[in-house]
Amino acid sequence: MPRKRSPAARRPVGAGLADAAALVTHGAHSEASTLIDALLEADPADAGAWFQRARLLAAHGEVSAAMIACGRAFDLWPDIAPLCQLMLELADSPGAAADPEQAGRLALAEQSLLAATPDDAELHSRIATRLSAAGDLRAALPHLRIAAPVLGHRDSALWNYTSALSLTGGHHELLGSEPLLRALASEVPPPFAPYVHLANARLALHHDRRAMLAQRATLSRSPRWLDAAGLATLLERSLARRRPLGMILLSPADARLATYASRQAALRLDPDELSAVANSVWLGWFGTSIESAGPVAAQRFASLLLAGLLQADVVGLPDTALLDAEPESFGFLAELQSVVLQRPDRHFAASDIMLALHDAMPFLRPLLEGLPFLGHVGCHPDLADRLARFCRIAETRTWLLPAPLDRLETPTALRAGGQALDRLDQVLETLSVPFEGALFLVGAGPLGVVCTAQIRALGGIAIPVDTVMDRWMAE
């Protein structure tokens, strides 16, 4: 019995472009290839034949070659809608290579399809993703305004929309989208990331950017502002007089935790927003939510953190440029500044001052040399002992806290794992200062402010080493 062939396969080779398309569609790839070759030999400028060759190559998984064929077809006839669609599909496939020339064609293909289907939310999302990746967030926003409400949380458009508004300072529009975000939040497990953007927008509109920048400028010119030499003198004096002192360095991540702890922020943000702000840091560091130890433990940490922020004698503040250049963090940074500037009798410095101090006195050797004791609270089990050998320190003791998930050089057992707040409680219960003025190096990430406050309360001197300890351990 003769083998039954598909209708496309029964058509005579050479019948034309429609047959080539049918052969590709029905999987008769060998016959399709022969026919397409014949068509292109007869007319190398046959856009339709180049398109069918692109379809054939795509069916074989030859992405780069298919994109080249698409380019040939597009240059000849850019208005073929199926061609434009194929180009976009190929560009999104894993084997696609970046090509500036193709990028220009893809942008034109998007616009061609958009002209035909102006309400296509997925196409708007795709265009917005490309524009966002290129850093043109303002151009992406009109597309995201169409895509986000339609596609919701199942597509990147919603996240790109809220991020773009935050990054461009569109705080009023972001707050205007709150009903949409609230409706979608019920479908997404907490923490709901756009709540972070809502929280920042609320705080940003409450604080005056110019006033905050002027406040920092005045502070940096005042006697309370320390450079590396001034900090070295202060530390030497405290060690010589055995006077308790607490120093903390604050980052944009700490600004988010400070917002979580701030009583003023709690009046402006709802519990869901506060939780999302805290967990934008906590999940990345410890792999669990801040509430995983229970609401009582989370609230206790917030209270301890706020107290620590107010008790520190020296505060390293994030770069002033961040207040002016990062709209997505301004609200949190402004909230942090309003908290730590409440005390008029403390010193301030740049958050990278410990790097400058290390450059001026490597490993802080002039400060550490010959000390009777050195404590370390952090995630490096060998740091204190290594410094003791180098600086001839008589006694050391280490209290270990979880390291961040991405700190690969730290033993796995010390990376996140378990409840960070439970471990913090254990350290606070066992932390002891052998004599007034004993020196401690604190490298505990988001837990460091609380540990520093405890050391200071017990009569010790606490110096933050988060920014230098990895460098020390590597040398």
Secondary structure as UniProt FT lines:
FT   HELIX           7..10
FT   TURN            13..14
FT   HELIX           17..25
FT   TURN            26..27
FT   HELIX           29..42
FT   TURN            44..45
FT   HELIX           47..59
FT   TURN            60..61
FT   HELIX           63..76
FT   TURN            78..79
FT   HELIX           81..91
FT   TURN            94..95
FT   HELIX           100..116
FT   TURN            118..119
FT   HELIX           121..133
FT   TURN            134..135
FT   HELIX           137..151
FT   HELIX           152..154
FT   HELIX           156..167
FT   TURN            168..169
FT   HELIX           171..176
FT   HELIX           178..185
FT   TURN            186..187
FT   HELIX           194..206
FT   HELIX           209..220
FT   TURN            223..224
FT   HELIX           228..241
FT   STRAND          245..249
FT   HELIX           252..261
FT   HELIX           263..268
FT   HELIX           271..286
FT   HELIX           290..293
FT   HELIX           295..311
FT   STRAND          314..317
FT   HELIX           320..325
FT   HELIX           327..340
FT   TURN            341..342
FT   TURN            344..345
FT   STRAND          347..350
FT   TURN            351..352
FT   HELIX           353..360
FT   HELIX           362..364
FT   HELIX           365..368
FT   TURN            369..370
FT   STRAND          374..378
FT   TURN            381..382
FT   HELIX           383..391
FT   STRAND          396..400
FT   TURN            405..406
FT   TURN            408..409
FT   HELIX           412..414
FT   HELIX           420..430
FT   TURN            436..437
FT   STRAND          439..443
FT   HELIX           445..447
FT   HELIX           448..457
FT   TURN            458..459
FT   STRAND          461..464
FT   TURN            466..468
FT   HELIX           469..474
//
